[in-house]
Amino acid sequence: MATDKAVSPVVEIKNLSLSFETNDGPVHALSEIDLSIGRGDFVSFIGPSGCGKTTLLRAVADLEQPTGGSLLVNGVSAEEARLNRDYGYVFQAAALYPWRTIAGNIGLPLEIMGYPKAERQQRISKNMELVNLAGFEKKFPWQLSGGMQQRASIARALSFDPELLLMDEPFGALDEIVRDHLNEQLLRLWDKTNKTVLFVTHSIPEAVFLSSKIVVMSPRPGRIYDVIDCNLPRDRSLDIRESPEFLAIAHRVREGLREGHSYDD
Ligand SMILES: Nc1ncnc2c1ncn2[C@@H]1O[C@H](COP(=O)(O)OP(=O)(O)OP(=O)(O)O)[C@@H](O)[C@H]1O
C-alpha cells in the first residue's frame, strides 16, 4: 500500500553484526547496530578510520553480507532491494569512463537497464540540470574539474530515479572551497528530490551542514555511539556554520567521537 511505504522506514537495521574472515582470524567490523532511517532523511555516518562506515553502507547495498541480525531496505531484503534497483551509489572517486562523454556516462545505467533512447535522453537532461551540468553533455570526463566529475557521478546514480542514495565520502578528495560549494548543491538537490541519503564522511562540519540525522560510530568492532537529530532550517546556507545551533551540534559530534574513540593504537 502506498501509505505504508510512505511511513515505513527506508532502512531498518536490527542488532546487525558483520565479521570478515581473514587469514589472521575474523575481523569484527560491525556489532549491535540498530538503526531506523525514515523516508527523506539525510543521514551522515561519521567515525574514526576503520570503524565500519563503508562496510555498513555496503551491507545496505547488498555488497557485504551481515553475519547476524536483520537488515531491510524499502521493506525487503538488501538483495531484493538491489535487484529492484532501489539505490544509487556514489564513491569517493567519480569513476567515469574516460572514453564516454558525460551524457554517455550518466546514461550508462539506463542503457544497461534497457531504457529506450528517448527516455534515456530525457532522464540524462533532467539529471544533468539537477546537478548544474547542463551544457556539458558532449564533454569528456577529463575536460571537467574534479567537482564537476563528482556531480556527474551523482547524476549517474540518480539517473534511474532510485529512492535511496548511498554516498561514500563523495567529496573527500576535493579541496575545501569546492567541497563547500558541492555541499550547498547537494543540500538543494536533496531538498528538491526528497531522496533518502546515507552519507559517509570524516568531516564534522560537512555532517552537521548536510544532515537531518548524524550517526556517530566508534571502532572495534564498529558500533553506534550516538544518533543526533539535526533540525536546522531546510533552506540553510553555509553561513549557518557560525550559528550557536550549528556549533552545539558540532560540539556533540566531536565529544561523541572523542568518547567513543579508543586511543590504544
Ligand atoms: N573485505 C575485507 N576483508 C577483511 N577486512 C575488511 C574487509 N573490508 C573491511 N575490512 C575491515 O573492516 C573494518 C571496517 O572497515 P571500513 O572500510 O568499513 O571502515 P571505514 O569506517 O569505512 O574506514 P575509513 O574511514 O578509513 O574509510 C576495518 O578494520 C577494515 O580493515
The ligand as an SDF file (V2000), in Angstrom:
LIG
                    3D

 31 33  0  0  0  0  0  0  0  0999 V2000
   36.9980   -7.3590    2.7010 N   0  0  0  0  0  0  0  0  0  0  0  0
   37.5170   -7.2130    3.9250 C   0  0  0  0  0  0  0  0  0  0  0  0
   38.2330   -8.2040    4.4930 N   0  0  0  0  0  0  0  0  0  0  0  0
   38.7500   -8.0720    5.7330 C   0  0  0  0  0  0  0  0  0  0  0  0
   38.6090   -6.9710    6.4950 N   0  0  0  0  0  0  0  0  0  0  0  0
   37.9080   -5.9430    5.9690 C   0  0  0  0  0  0  0  0  0  0  0  0
   37.3330   -6.0090    4.6590 C   0  0  0  0  0  0  0  0  0  0  0  0
   36.6970   -4.8360    4.4110 N   0  0  0  0  0  0  0  0  0  0  0  0
   36.8710   -4.0780    5.5140 C   0  0  0  0  0  0  0  0  0  0  0  0
   37.5980   -4.7360    6.4390 N   0  0  0  0  0  0  0  0  0  0  0  0
   37.9560   -4.2470    7.7910 C   0  0  0  0  0  0  0  0  0  0  0  0
   36.7430   -3.8940    8.4520 O   0  0  0  0  0  0  0  0  0  0  0  0
   36.9150   -2.7290    9.2370 C   0  0  0  0  0  0  0  0  0  0  0  0
   35.9400   -1.6620    8.7820 C   0  0  0  0  0  0  0  0  0  0  0  0
   36.3400   -1.1830    7.5070 O   0  0  0  0  0  0  0  0  0  0  0  0
   35.5790    0.0040    6.7660 P   0  0  0  0  0  0  0  0  0  0  0  0
   36.2460    0.2220    5.4600 O   0  0  0  0  0  0  0  0  0  0  0  0
   34.1320   -0.2730    6.7510 O   0  0  0  0  0  0  0  0  0  0  0  0
   35.8520    1.2340    7.7430 O   0  0  0  0  0  0  0  0  0  0  0  0
   35.5830    2.7830    7.4950 P   0  0  0  0  0  0  0  0  0  0  0  0
   34.9970    3.3050    8.7640 O   0  0  0  0  0  0  0  0  0  0  0  0
   34.7850    2.9930    6.2650 O   0  0  0  0  0  0  0  0  0  0  0  0
   37.0600    3.3090    7.3130 O   0  0  0  0  0  0  0  0  0  0  0  0
   37.6160    4.6210    6.5360 P   0  0  0  0  0  0  0  0  0  0  0  0
   37.0450    5.7910    7.2680 O   0  0  0  0  0  0  0  0  0  0  0  0
   39.0910    4.5230    6.6870 O   0  0  0  0  0  0  0  0  0  0  0  0
   37.1420    4.5400    5.1150 O   0  0  0  0  0  0  0  0  0  0  0  0
   38.3780   -2.3400    9.0890 C   0  0  0  0  0  0  0  0  0  0  0  0
   39.0900   -2.8810   10.1780 O   0  0  0  0  0  0  0  0  0  0  0  0
   38.7840   -2.9820    7.7800 C   0  0  0  0  0  0  0  0  0  0  0  0
   40.1610   -3.2660    7.7640 O   0  0  0  0  0  0  0  0  0  0  0  0
  1  2  1  0
  2  3  1  0
  2  7  2  0
  3  4  2  0
  4  5  1  0
  5  6  2  0
  6  7  1  0
  6 10  1  0
  7  8  1  0
  8  9  2  0
  9 10  1  0
 10 11  1  0
 11 12  1  0
 11 30  1  0
 12 13  1  0
 13 14  1  0
 13 28  1  0
 14 15  1  0
 15 16  1  0
 16 17  2  0
 16 18  1  0
 16 19  1  0
 19 20  1  0
 20 21  2  0
 20 22  1  0
 20 23  1  0
 23 24  1  0
 24 25  2  0
 24 26  1  0
 24 27  1  0
 28 29  1  0
 28 30  1  0
 30 31  1  0
M  END
$$$$
